Amino acid sequence: AVVAACVALLAVFLLAVCAICRKFSKGTDMFKHWPFYLSAVVGLILLLAFGATLTTLKGMILTLLLLYASLSDLKHRKVQDCVSLMIVILAFVGFDSGNLLSMILGAIAVFIPQLALAMMKPERAIGGADLKISTALAFLLGAQRGLFALIFGMLLAVITMAIYNKVNEKDQKEGFPLVPFLWMGATLAYMI
């Protein structure tokens, strides 16, 4: 029964991933296969690590939300506000009131420095969707894992984009989609 539940959960998850990938892949090869494979691996790791539990289901829903946000950020350079709101709502699935203080502190610790940077140096600030998503992720993950997700995602972004811009001879000051990197940080933090 447990194996059947795991297979069913993974099948529904992969169908949702296919639907999201199909939505963004029309007319372009940019998103051809990597989002599907990456999401499938995340779903499988969640199942192997946590079994057919609420933690797995919550992780899969988070993966779907961040997949959608990442593809939207890559293709359109914007993400709908409802994604951040859904992440905050997801934080209350399987909610433990003992974690509320950590969740609030995580959101504040991520939001305040980014807001201060945006006010002091608007040309160096991250986008509004990046700010909302990183804050929502910190709320969902709590203080330690939320800060880890943000720092890991931003470091990965800076390193990856520096290499990408150097190889493609692009301007280092050019903006780039941050949500895919936040997704990687949040996924890692969720599994820790």
Contacts in CASP RR format, 6 or more apart in sequence:
PFRMAT RR
TARGET T0000
AUTHOR 0000-0000-0000
METHOD contacts of the structure
MODEL  1
AVVAACVALLAVFLLAVCAICRKFSKGTDMFKHWPFYLSAVVGLILLLAF
GATLTTLKGMILTLLLLYASLSDLKHRKVQDCVSLMIVILAFVGFDSGNL
LSMILGAIAVFIPQLALAMMKPERAIGGADLKISTALAFLLGAQRGLFAL
IFGMLLAVITMAIYNKVNEKDQKEGFPLVPFLWMGATLAYMI
2 51 0 8 1.000
2 52 0 8 1.000
5 52 0 8 1.000
6 47 0 8 1.000
6 51 0 8 1.000
6 52 0 8 1.000
9 47 0 8 1.000
9 52 0 8 1.000
9 56 0 8 1.000
9 57 0 8 1.000
9 60 0 8 1.000
10 43 0 8 1.000
10 44 0 8 1.000
10 47 0 8 1.000
13 39 0 8 1.000
13 43 0 8 1.000
13 60 0 8 1.000
13 63 0 8 1.000
13 64 0 8 1.000
14 36 0 8 1.000
14 39 0 8 1.000
14 40 0 8 1.000
16 64 0 8 1.000
17 35 0 8 1.000
17 36 0 8 1.000
17 39 0 8 1.000
17 40 0 8 1.000
17 63 0 8 1.000
17 64 0 8 1.000
17 67 0 8 1.000
18 36 0 8 1.000
20 35 0 8 1.000
20 64 0 8 1.000
20 67 0 8 1.000
20 68 0 8 1.000
20 71 0 8 1.000
21 31 0 8 1.000
21 35 0 8 1.000
21 36 0 8 1.000
21 67 0 8 1.000
21 71 0 8 1.000
23 71 0 8 1.000
24 31 0 8 1.000
24 35 0 8 1.000
24 71 0 8 1.000
24 72 0 8 1.000
24 74 0 8 1.000
24 75 0 8 1.000
25 31 0 8 1.000
25 32 0 8 1.000
28 75 0 8 1.000
30 74 0 8 1.000
30 75 0 8 1.000
31 71 0 8 1.000
31 74 0 8 1.000
31 75 0 8 1.000
35 67 0 8 1.000
35 70 0 8 1.000
35 71 0 8 1.000
39 63 0 8 1.000
39 64 0 8 1.000
39 67 0 8 1.000
42 63 0 8 1.000
42 187 0 8 1.000
43 56 0 8 1.000
43 59 0 8 1.000
43 60 0 8 1.000
43 63 0 8 1.000
45 191 0 8 1.000
46 55 0 8 1.000
46 56 0 8 1.000
46 59 0 8 1.000
46 60 0 8 1.000
46 63 0 8 1.000
46 191 0 8 1.000
47 56 0 8 1.000
49 56 0 8 1.000
49 191 0 8 1.000
50 56 0 8 1.000
54 93 0 8 1.000
54 94 0 8 1.000
57 93 0 8 1.000
58 90 0 8 1.000
58 93 0 8 1.000
58 94 0 8 1.000
59 190 0 8 1.000
61 90 0 8 1.000
61 93 0 8 1.000
62 87 0 8 1.000
62 90 0 8 1.000
62 140 0 8 1.000
62 186 0 8 1.000
62 187 0 8 1.000
62 190 0 8 1.000
63 187 0 8 1.000
65 83 0 8 1.000
65 86 0 8 1.000
65 87 0 8 1.000
65 90 0 8 1.000
66 133 0 8 1.000
66 179 0 8 1.000
66 182 0 8 1.000
66 183 0 8 1.000
66 186 0 8 1.000
66 187 0 8 1.000
67 183 0 8 1.000
68 83 0 8 1.000
69 79 0 8 1.000
69 83 0 8 1.000
69 129 0 8 1.000
69 133 0 8 1.000
69 179 0 8 1.000
69 183 0 8 1.000
70 177 0 8 1.000
70 179 0 8 1.000
70 180 0 8 1.000
70 183 0 8 1.000
72 78 0 8 1.000
72 79 0 8 1.000
72 80 0 8 1.000
72 83 0 8 1.000
72 179 0 8 1.000
73 79 0 8 1.000
73 129 0 8 1.000
73 177 0 8 1.000
73 178 0 8 1.000
73 179 0 8 1.000
73 180 0 8 1.000
74 177 0 8 1.000
74 179 0 8 1.000
74 180 0 8 1.000
77 177 0 8 1.000
78 129 0 8 1.000
79 129 0 8 1.000
79 133 0 8 1.000
79 179 0 8 1.000
81 129 0 8 1.000
81 132 0 8 1.000
83 129 0 8 1.000
83 133 0 8 1.000
84 129 0 8 1.000
84 132 0 8 1.000
84 133 0 8 1.000
84 135 0 8 1.000
84 136 0 8 1.000
85 136 0 8 1.000
87 133 0 8 1.000
87 136 0 8 1.000
87 137 0 8 1.000
87 139 0 8 1.000
87 140 0 8 1.000
88 136 0 8 1.000
88 139 0 8 1.000
88 140 0 8 1.000
90 140 0 8 1.000
91 103 0 8 1.000
91 136 0 8 1.000
91 139 0 8 1.000
91 140 0 8 1.000
99 142 0 8 1.000
102 142 0 8 1.000
102 143 0 8 1.000
102 144 0 8 1.000
103 138 0 8 1.000
103 139 0 8 1.000
103 140 0 8 1.000
103 142 0 8 1.000
103 143 0 8 1.000
104 139 0 8 1.000
105 142 0 8 1.000
105 143 0 8 1.000
106 138 0 8 1.000
106 139 0 8 1.000
106 141 0 8 1.000
106 142 0 8 1.000
106 143 0 8 1.000
106 146 0 8 1.000
106 147 0 8 1.000
107 135 0 8 1.000
107 136 0 8 1.000
107 138 0 8 1.000
107 139 0 8 1.000
107 142 0 8 1.000
109 138 0 8 1.000
109 143 0 8 1.000
109 147 0 8 1.000
110 134 0 8 1.000
110 135 0 8 1.000
110 137 0 8 1.000
110 138 0 8 1.000
110 146 0 8 1.000
110 147 0 8 1.000
110 150 0 8 1.000
111 131 0 8 1.000
111 135 0 8 1.000
111 138 0 8 1.000
114 125 0 8 1.000
114 126 0 8 1.000
114 131 0 8 1.000
114 134 0 8 1.000
114 135 0 8 1.000
115 131 0 8 1.000
117 124 0 8 1.000
117 125 0 8 1.000
117 126 0 8 1.000
118 125 0 8 1.000
118 126 0 8 1.000
118 131 0 8 1.000
125 131 0 8 1.000
126 134 0 8 1.000
126 178 0 8 1.000
127 178 0 8 1.000
129 179 0 8 1.000
130 178 0 8 1.000
130 179 0 8 1.000
130 182 0 8 1.000
133 179 0 8 1.000
133 182 0 8 1.000
134 149 0 8 1.000
134 150 0 8 1.000
134 182 0 8 1.000
137 146 0 8 1.000
137 149 0 8 1.000
137 150 0 8 1.000
137 182 0 8 1.000
137 186 0 8 1.000
138 146 0 8 1.000
138 147 0 8 1.000
138 149 0 8 1.000
138 150 0 8 1.000
141 148 0 8 1.000
141 149 0 8 1.000
141 186 0 8 1.000
141 189 0 8 1.000
141 190 0 8 1.000
145 189 0 8 1.000
145 190 0 8 1.000
145 192 0 8 1.000
146 186 0 8 1.000
146 189 0 8 1.000
148 185 0 8 1.000
148 188 0 8 1.000
148 189 0 8 1.000
148 192 0 8 1.000
149 182 0 8 1.000
149 185 0 8 1.000
149 186 0 8 1.000
149 188 0 8 1.000
149 189 0 8 1.000
150 182 0 8 1.000
150 185 0 8 1.000
152 184 0 8 1.000
152 185 0 8 1.000
152 188 0 8 1.000
152 189 0 8 1.000
153 178 0 8 1.000
153 181 0 8 1.000
153 182 0 8 1.000
153 184 0 8 1.000
153 185 0 8 1.000
154 178 0 8 1.000
154 181 0 8 1.000
156 181 0 8 1.000
156 184 0 8 1.000
156 185 0 8 1.000
157 176 0 8 1.000
157 178 0 8 1.000
157 181 0 8 1.000
160 181 0 8 1.000
161 176 0 8 1.000
162 172 0 8 1.000
164 170 0 8 1.000
165 171 0 8 1.000
165 172 0 8 1.000
165 174 0 8 1.000
END
